[in-house]
Amino acid sequence: MTSRIKKSSAGYKAIKWVVFAIFVAYSLSLLIPFVWMFVSSFKSRGEYNLGNIFGFPKEWEFNNLIEVLKFEINGQAVWSMLLMSIVTTVLGTAINVGLSAISAYCVSKYKFPGRKLIYGAAIFTMIVPIVGTLPAQVKMMETFGMMDSLIGVLFLYSGCFGFNFIMLYGAFETISWSYAEAAQMDGANRFQILFRIMLPIARGPIIAVCILQAIVYWNDYSTPFLFMNSVKTLAVGLQSLQNEMINREQDYPMVFSAVMVAVIPVVILFACFQKTIIKNTVAGGLKG
């Protein structure tokens, strides 16, 4: 019996080390290209093209970041694309998560006819692929006259169903209704219960959803490309900048600098709030 336990323990340790090695290899496969791109962004075009591809720069070109921000594509500078990305990300996240939180709260805490149908519709919207709704979106935007505008993009971002709704629905489900009953006894109305009690209690899950949604909108390419093409966001402009730099000037370090401008804000955001995201995310759901 003892020998069997020892064999089982040894097998478990072997499996654990194999899994650990796989995760380390996977992590390095993601980290090494990022570090290489970061280092290469500080090289000069001549040094990179002359063969110093994988080594450290002989002379660090810190002006690459400033130069790429000034670079213009079809009359729009990269810094303005960065600003547009910030605007669409902040406003889109605030609208989407705000509406999702209110909708999830109402569906989870109030009993009314069609409640289960609404929840089912939210699940269904996550099943339908984006390409299945794209023609309808284009036609709707043309009909409402919101093509090629920031308002149109924010309108598409304002959907309150999908992933955020499901996660916040679970968060509000875990909050006891006794808080609301105590507030009602003190004379609070439904809006006061929502904004002064329920939303503050669910602050952690809401912040976690905000960070995840902000990353999605920051990296979103298709929506700004299709519905706001005249004023580009950074995700859309990177494609044009890459074609311009590589096809005409062979300036790879400048391309890497532009990518770093797009990546670093997301990395900083996730690094600052990773504990909040991990703490409020449990087994694929959010805890309240």
Disulfide bonds with the S-S distance in Angstrom:
none
